[in-house]
Amino acid sequence: MSVLDEWTRQAIDELGLDPAVLDQRLVLDVARDVAHGVTRPAAPLGAFLLGVVVGQGATLAEAADRLTRLAQEWSRRDAGR
């Protein structure tokens, strides 16, 4: 088990979350896309916002897709400047 996997498991336990709520790869992919498409400091903010909207009832996959598309659009917009 990697350090990331172990930390994630312990964080889930500490927060009293159901491990089924996390798709680790999907969240990391969104953070990567935001970091590369917008700016690195936007990655943790994007991950936080992803969690907030999922906590409000959106599906993780839908919210991740929306943030990824926004980051891609942002990147294209900045490339056109």
C-alpha positions as CSV (number, residue, x, y, z in Angstrom):
1,M,0.0,0.0,0.0
2,S,1.4,3.4,-0.9
3,V,1.8,6.3,1.5
4,L,-1.0,8.1,-0.3
5,D,-3.4,5.1,0.0
6,E,-2.5,4.6,3.7
7,W,-3.0,8.3,4.4
8,T,-6.3,8.4,2.5
9,R,-7.6,5.3,4.4
10,Q,-6.6,6.9,7.8
11,A,-8.1,10.3,6.8
12,I,-11.4,8.5,5.9
13,D,-11.4,6.7,9.2
14,E,-10.6,9.9,11.2
15,L,-13.4,11.8,9.5
16,G,-15.9,9.0,9.9
17,L,-16.6,8.7,6.2
18,D,-17.8,5.7,4.2
19,P,-14.8,4.7,2.0
20,A,-17.3,4.2,-0.9
21,V,-17.7,8.0,-1.2
22,L,-14.2,8.4,-2.5
23,D,-12.9,7.7,-6.0
24,Q,-9.3,8.6,-5.3
25,R,-8.2,8.5,-8.9
26,L,-11.1,10.8,-10.1
27,V,-10.4,13.4,-7.4
28,L,-6.6,13.4,-8.2
29,D,-7.4,13.7,-11.9
30,V,-9.6,16.7,-11.3
31,A,-6.8,18.3,-9.2
32,R,-4.3,17.6,-11.9
33,D,-6.5,19.1,-14.6
34,V,-7.2,22.2,-12.6
35,A,-3.5,22.6,-11.7
36,H,-2.5,22.4,-15.3
37,G,-5.4,24.2,-16.9
38,V,-5.7,27.1,-14.4
39,T,-2.9,27.4,-11.9
40,R,-1.4,25.1,-9.3
41,P,-2.9,26.8,-6.3
42,A,-6.4,26.3,-7.8
43,A,-6.0,22.5,-7.4
44,P,-6.8,22.2,-3.7
45,L,-9.5,24.8,-4.1
46,G,-11.0,22.8,-6.9
47,A,-10.9,19.6,-4.8
48,F,-12.5,21.4,-1.9
49,L,-15.3,22.8,-4.1
50,L,-15.7,19.3,-5.6
51,G,-16.3,18.0,-2.0
52,V,-18.7,20.8,-1.1
53,V,-20.9,20.2,-4.2
54,V,-20.9,16.4,-3.7
55,G,-21.8,17.0,0.0
56,Q,-24.8,19.0,-1.3
57,G,-26.0,16.1,-3.4
58,A,-24.2,16.2,-6.7
59,T,-22.6,13.0,-7.9
60,L,-18.9,12.9,-7.8
61,A,-18.6,11.9,-11.5
62,E,-20.9,14.8,-12.6
63,A,-19.2,17.4,-10.5
64,A,-15.7,16.2,-11.5
65,D,-16.7,16.4,-15.2
66,R,-18.0,19.9,-14.8
67,L,-14.8,21.1,-13.0
68,T,-12.6,19.3,-15.6
69,R,-14.4,21.0,-18.5
70,L,-14.1,24.3,-16.8
71,A,-10.4,23.9,-16.3
72,Q,-10.0,22.8,-20.0
73,E,-12.0,25.8,-21.2
74,W,-9.9,28.1,-18.9
75,S,-6.7,26.7,-20.4
76,R,-8.0,27.2,-24.0
77,R,-9.1,30.7,-23.1
78,D,-5.7,31.7,-21.7
79,A,-4.0,30.1,-24.7
80,G,-6.0,32.5,-27.0
81,R,-4.8,35.6,-25.1
